[in-house]
Amino acid sequence: MKGLKGLASVMVLLGLTVCAPRANAEIQLKQYKSPVQSQIKPNQSVDNNQNRNSKLEQGFKFFKSEKYREAISAFNQVIQVEPNNPYAYLGRGASYFGLNDYQKAKTDLDKSISIDSSLSYAYLFRGLSNYGLGSKQEAISDLQIAANMFEKEGEKEMAQKSLDTIEKIRNA
């Protein structure tokens, strides 16, 4: 598991350059999709969205610095305001993974995927968490889904790293 954790760290650093900006872009896009709500309480809505974006970004920064408990706290604040934010669950799940709390990681990653099944990193971390929990077949399945998604997204390096991880699990 130690070798996989090191591989996961490398994968995370690569992924954060994609995941955090994508999360912020999607949140900002949502702001423009609900003009009726923002017309009712424009100042409050803008403040809440900016705070949520700030906390989400802060959570990913803490995660990248391996300050997992602080990251979890930031992601918790996003979830309180927006309980269906798949990136907050993804970030919190990845942070629990960083703390070796694989069951909590899996629970959050399941939730992230149930909200938005297009998040390749959610499958990646759920696969790694499944392996940490001793579920090799589920780990391989999730990692294969992640590899396929990365390939479709043009993230060839992440796709290959996912496939390499599958091989390591099979040979473990």
C-alpha positions as CSV (number, residue, x, y, z in Angstrom):
1,M,0.0,0.0,0.0
2,K,2.9,2.3,0.7
3,G,4.0,2.3,-3.0
4,L,0.5,3.0,-4.1
5,K,0.2,5.9,-1.6
6,G,3.3,7.5,-3.2
7,L,1.9,7.0,-6.7
8,A,-1.4,8.5,-5.5
9,S,0.5,11.6,-4.2
10,V,2.0,12.1,-7.6
11,M,-1.4,11.6,-9.3
12,V,-3.0,14.1,-6.9
13,L,-0.5,16.8,-7.6
14,L,-1.1,16.4,-11.3
15,G,-4.8,16.2,-10.8
16,L,-5.1,19.3,-8.6
17,T,-3.9,21.4,-11.5
18,V,-7.0,20.2,-13.4
19,C,-9.6,19.6,-10.7
20,A,-9.6,22.8,-8.6
21,P,-9.9,25.1,-11.6
22,R,-12.6,22.9,-13.1
23,A,-14.6,23.0,-9.9
24,N,-14.4,26.8,-9.7
25,A,-15.4,27.1,-13.3
26,E,-18.5,24.9,-12.8
27,I,-19.5,26.8,-9.7
28,Q,-19.2,30.1,-11.5
29,L,-21.2,28.7,-14.4
30,K,-24.0,27.7,-12.0
31,Q,-24.2,31.4,-10.8
32,Y,-25.2,32.4,-14.3
33,K,-27.8,29.7,-14.6
34,S,-30.0,30.9,-11.8
35,P,-30.6,34.7,-12.4
36,V,-34.0,34.6,-10.7
37,Q,-32.4,33.8,-7.3
38,S,-29.7,36.3,-7.7
39,Q,-32.2,39.0,-8.6
40,I,-34.1,38.4,-5.3
41,K,-31.1,38.7,-3.0
42,P,-28.2,39.8,-5.2
43,N,-25.7,40.8,-2.5
44,Q,-26.3,37.8,-0.3
45,S,-26.1,35.4,-3.3
46,V,-22.8,36.9,-4.6
47,D,-21.3,36.8,-1.1
48,N,-22.3,33.1,-0.6
49,N,-20.9,32.1,-4.0
50,Q,-17.7,33.9,-3.4
51,N,-17.3,32.4,0.1
52,R,-18.1,29.0,-1.2
53,N,-15.6,29.3,-4.1
54,S,-13.0,30.7,-1.7
55,K,-13.5,27.8,0.8
56,L,-13.3,25.2,-2.0
57,E,-10.1,26.7,-3.4
58,Q,-8.7,26.9,0.2
59,G,-9.6,23.2,0.7
60,F,-7.7,22.2,-2.4
61,K,-4.7,24.3,-1.4
62,F,-4.6,22.7,2.1
63,F,-4.9,19.3,0.4
64,K,-2.1,20.0,-2.0
65,S,0.1,21.0,1.1
66,E,-0.9,17.7,2.8
67,K,-2.8,19.6,5.5
68,Y,-5.6,17.2,5.3
69,R,-7.5,18.1,8.5
70,E,-7.6,21.8,7.5
71,A,-8.7,20.7,4.0
72,I,-11.5,18.6,5.5
73,S,-12.6,21.6,7.6
74,A,-12.8,23.9,4.5
75,F,-14.7,21.2,2.5
76,N,-17.1,20.8,5.4
77,Q,-17.9,24.5,5.2
78,V,-18.7,24.2,1.4
79,I,-20.9,21.2,2.1
80,Q,-22.8,23.1,4.7
81,V,-23.7,25.8,2.2
82,E,-24.0,23.5,-0.8
83,P,-24.7,19.9,0.2
84,N,-24.7,18.7,-3.4
85,N,-21.3,20.0,-4.4
86,P,-19.5,17.0,-5.9
87,Y,-16.1,18.8,-5.7
88,A,-16.4,19.3,-2.0
89,Y,-17.1,15.6,-1.5
90,L,-14.2,14.7,-3.9
91,G,-11.8,17.0,-2.0
92,R,-12.9,15.8,1.4
93,G,-12.8,12.1,0.3
94,A,-9.3,12.6,-1.1
95,S,-8.3,14.3,2.2
96,Y,-9.6,11.3,4.2
97,F,-7.6,9.1,1.9
98,G,-4.5,11.2,2.8
99,L,-5.2,10.4,6.4
100,N,-5.6,6.7,5.7
101,D,-9.3,6.8,6.7
102,Y,-10.3,4.7,3.7
103,Q,-13.9,4.1,4.8
104,K,-14.7,7.8,5.2
105,A,-12.9,8.5,1.9
106,K,-15.0,5.9,0.1
107,T,-18.2,7.3,1.6
108,D,-17.5,10.8,0.4
109,L,-16.3,9.6,-3.0
110,D,-19.5,7.5,-3.4
111,K,-21.4,10.7,-2.7
112,S,-19.3,12.7,-5.2
113,I,-19.9,10.1,-7.9
114,S,-23.6,9.9,-7.2
115,I,-23.9,13.7,-7.7
116,D,-21.6,13.9,-10.8
117,S,-20.5,10.6,-12.4
118,S,-18.1,12.4,-14.7
119,L,-15.4,13.2,-12.1
120,S,-12.5,10.9,-13.1
121,Y,-10.6,11.8,-9.9
122,A,-13.5,10.6,-7.8
123,Y,-13.1,7.2,-9.4
124,L,-9.4,7.3,-9.0
125,F,-9.5,8.0,-5.2
126,R,-12.4,5.6,-4.7
127,G,-10.3,2.9,-6.4
128,L,-7.4,3.6,-4.2
129,S,-9.6,3.7,-1.1
130,N,-11.2,0.4,-2.1
131,Y,-7.7,-1.1,-2.3
132,G,-6.9,0.4,1.2
133,L,-10.1,-1.4,2.4
134,G,-8.9,-4.7,0.9
135,S,-11.4,-4.7,-2.0
136,K,-9.0,-5.5,-4.9
137,Q,-11.7,-6.1,-7.5
138,E,-13.6,-2.9,-6.7
139,A,-10.3,-1.0,-6.7
140,I,-9.4,-2.4,-10.2
141,S,-12.9,-1.6,-11.5
142,D,-12.8,2.0,-10.3
143,L,-9.3,2.5,-11.5
144,Q,-10.2,1.1,-15.0
145,I,-13.2,3.6,-15.1
146,A,-10.8,6.4,-14.1
147,A,-8.2,5.4,-16.8
148,N,-10.9,5.3,-19.5
149,M,-12.2,8.7,-18.4
150,F,-8.7,10.2,-18.3
151,E,-8.1,8.9,-21.8
152,K,-11.3,10.5,-23.1
153,E,-10.4,13.8,-21.4
154,G,-7.0,13.7,-23.1
155,E,-5.1,13.2,-19.8
156,K,-2.9,10.4,-21.2
157,E,-0.4,10.5,-18.3
158,M,-3.1,10.1,-15.7
159,A,-4.7,7.3,-17.7
160,Q,-1.3,5.5,-17.8
161,K,-0.7,6.0,-14.1
162,S,-4.2,4.5,-13.4
163,L,-3.4,1.5,-15.6
164,D,0.0,1.1,-13.9
165,T,-1.7,1.2,-10.5
166,I,-4.1,-1.6,-11.7
167,E,-1.0,-3.7,-12.6
168,K,0.5,-3.1,-9.2
169,I,-2.7,-4.2,-7.5
170,R,-3.0,-7.3,-9.6
171,N,0.6,-8.2,-8.7
172,A,0.3,-7.4,-5.0
